[in-house]
């Protein structure tokens, strides 16, 4: 308000799980002390007056923040993708999965593919029931039903993205309360609904990614897959535990039984302000087990190291370095949870062959073998 009092202002935070609105924006939206928060969201209000302070979390950020993102014309989407792909190619990336995919960007990918200008292999993982998603459910269902119109030799459309919780340290759903509080974060889904959704998409051959930062959210996805496997006898598609920031030790051996790949992202190591902010709510024991890569490997599980880009972006070699050292690139001093360091071979496999496995292309990419595509880079 002090900076821009006379025009509505909406700012999304770096994680995109929170939004900040000034008073003018809240007036236009009709947000008052009496305004109820949407399901799976929070309107932060002054403790004494009850008036909203302009800080909105999760579904509330989606309802009053994300919806204000500007829309782009079809050609602008294509131009933007071309620039991004050129950059990604320049740093050695030849395949990528687009989480929370929606028709405008999917159309741009398909246009590039049809024009023989797409220089990456793309997996489109469609947004579905996300608490931040303003797209009506009927449009989400229609997009998934009509997804094949976006497919090509370079575009695989058989993936979907669900959400189980928010962000670590606040709205991430944990088994034990955050340090010094009684709060365990937010759960965006019931086990019954998640099981039904995963069963449906698995039967369609669609790989499901579930946003799961807290250990309770991770357990929910594992429980859901257990139920699907018990009912159907087999898991058909390749599913992904998204972010996998915390996994309870009891659940580590269960990952392999349901062929669930733990995808770690974003890779944020010390010194980093966000991770340092996790220290107080998590406490020292859980902080040491943040992103438990080696624990998953020790239990026989499969890991993937992703970017969560464009949020908290790190280039591949920096990400790989941090996975091996548990430090920010080039940083000195103590590592974050050194027991979870992975060796270089495991780190490379996580970012190549295991990533190809999740994208259903490990038979053609991900390793240098006779008969596979020469999607490779040369390092000096």
Beta strands, then each sheet from edge to edge (+ up, - down):
strand 1: 10-12
strand 2: 18-21
strand 3: 41-45
strand 4: 52-58
strand 5: 95-101
strand 6: 121-127
strand 7: 155-163
strand 8: 207-212
strand 9: 239-243
strand 10: 260-264
strand 11: 303-305
sheet 1: 1+ 2- 4+ 3-
sheet 2: 5+ 6+ 7+ 8+ 9+ 10+ 11+
end
